[in-house]
Amino acid sequence: MHVPDGFLDVPTSIATGVIAAGTIAVALKKSRSELSEKTAPMAGLTAAFVFAAQMINFPVGVGTSGHLMGGALAAVLVGPWTAILVVSVVLMVQALVFADGGLTALGTNILLIGIVTVAVGWAVTKLVLAVMPKRPTSVVPASFVGALVSVPAAAAVFVLLYMVGGATELPFGPLMATMLGWHTIIGLGEATITAATVGAVVAVRPDLVYAARGLSQQLVLRTPDGQEIPAGDVDVVETQPRRSVWPLLVGGLGATLIIAGAVSFFASSNPDGLEYVAEQEGFISSAEDSAVGGFSLADYGEVGGVPVGVAGLIGVGVTILIGLALFWLLSRRTDREKVSI
């Protein structure tokens, strides 16, 4: 659901840019409480995975497709504030390197995909977790619901923005109904990918899933006479060494590279939900070419004749380098602040 230049007027685009910049500034500060040197690589890998997964458009209906937005997924894995930064990095790389989403619409895309989906996906996930058993596996169905709701929520916010500063005048009711209809279906794909990814991580390293923190059942010791004593009330000697995070990171990076370098060749060529609705409702002609649309990597290599898989691998590399540098710096600053205290 990347919004191109031209769909919204200049004042609306400026307003969304201000909101996006302000939210990112807050996220840079708030994410420090979610990050550590142990979790920073996970955040960088999440950014790369979201980039790769967004390249895979899956068919939704006749002539329509959808792709992962990743806001709910990132929020569940690394925390909501870090997730805003994760998706923002992805959107910036897409807009500046691959002409995916307009440059003047970058603030709009960060607002819709990087803020609304994160906020709604995280809030709904937490609500579902509140009524489910307190165990890490509960995060999987909770993330499914959160991801499902996050996509039509972003579509609804786009319609509201279009009513304020859209390029053409359209009736509110039909546009909202059409956007919600298609993006609810797309949300099912988002939810399936999110739950499958979260489930895979929970199965091997639930301690690295942010939404699963505090959901592990407390160890209870039982005395010979049947009295139960919480393990927190006694001294327990740790007998197993701490597990390394590297097997998960290497495996996740391998899957990400396969998606970007190989699976991307099989992505649907049909327009995504927003583009399809724009064609049906008659405002697709207001879309403007990106200022970087002539670059060789624009449209994921199609402009310059670069194979989509190669473009995908380059995108993953750029995204993970930027992500790792950003999240490592934030985590290092957090650790220094903890030491100083």
Order of alpha helices (4+ residues) and beta strands (2+ residues): alpha-alpha-beta-beta-alpha-alpha-alpha-alpha-alpha-alpha-beta-beta-alpha-alpha-alpha
